[in-house]
Amino acid sequence: MKAERVLTNKQKAAILMMSLDVETATSLMRGLSQDEVENLTIEISNMRGAHSNQLDEVNEEFHNLIKAREYIIQGGIEQAQKLLESSLGTVQAKNIMDKVRSLTQVSGFGILKKADSQQIASFLQKEHPQTIALVLSNLTLDQTAKILGELNEELRNEVVVRMATLGKVSPSLVSEIEEVLTNVAEAEISQSISSLGGTKSVASVLNKINTVTAKQILEFIDQQDANLAMEIKRLMFLFEDLLYVDDRSIQRILREIDKKDLALSLKVADEKLKEKILKNMSERAQEMLKEELQFMGPVRLKEVESAQTRIVLIVKQLEENGEIIVAGRGGVEDVIV
């Protein structure tokens, strides 16, 4: 007899949603973030049906989790443990309580994902940099980038360094964060965290920040830890790094980016980069770009940086899709053959 596969949490959520009537499911969806809705929709689309036993198990687990949380609210964790043991037995009660503890460890992060970046920055700036690093590592990249932009330079630099070196999170630190967040957010079930931040996370965030700020942060990190800065730079892609991209990839990138963004981004670009871009364009396109640059009036530096950031994001997306190869800054591993 073929054993039933073990379901992931996402698959359980999809099965639970599919078991509800349309009105109830829609109501639940309204309480989810955009990312959660998208992930859940994808999981439901991929679901090829579920065995009746799985449906019963998922509904029972969900019911027990809700019951456990109600017990905790009424009498605390110890009381909840005793009540569950009396109805479910010691082993099952322990499993349910372990899940409840992990799900409620970071309950405040979900509400922060829906908050305004300025409000979050104002709330966080009085906290310890390690606390801020942990919180930001749980938010979306866009939010993290905006919040970092709101912090003063000294605090921002310190937080980014801590994000880059953040590894396993101790229970005591999670408890500290939870205590802070309960002042501004209601408890919300979220996924447990165990490994956060790191150089890849910081590189992704810095790619979304304007070029000037990203460079300032990298310079500060380089002063603190040259190897750490080098690793982050290796994972990053800055607008000027287009100079290291092969011609075929440049041509692919040019097909995706907005012509106005291209002209804006080259407003203050190095001449070598301008030449590289132009040589990968048709004569007609070259003439149009040169004309656009020639007659472009004064523009805010912020607009130029925003255009560069949009192009960088397109480059990263094409790279992730395997459509282009982005070389780094000359390391052996980045040699293209």
Secondary structure as UniProt FT lines:
FT   HELIX           9..19
FT   HELIX           22..30
FT   HELIX           34..46
FT   HELIX           52..88
FT   HELIX           90..104
FT   TURN            105..106
FT   HELIX           107..112
FT   TURN            113..114
FT   HELIX           117..124
FT   TURN            125..126
FT   HELIX           129..136
FT   TURN            137..138
FT   HELIX           141..150
FT   HELIX           153..164
FT   HELIX           171..181
FT   TURN            182..184
FT   HELIX           199..208
FT   HELIX           211..224
FT   HELIX           226..235
FT   HELIX           239..244
FT   HELIX           247..254
FT   TURN            255..256
FT   HELIX           259..265
FT   TURN            266..268
FT   HELIX           271..279
FT   HELIX           283..295
FT   HELIX           301..320
FT   TURN            321..322
FT   HELIX           332..334
//
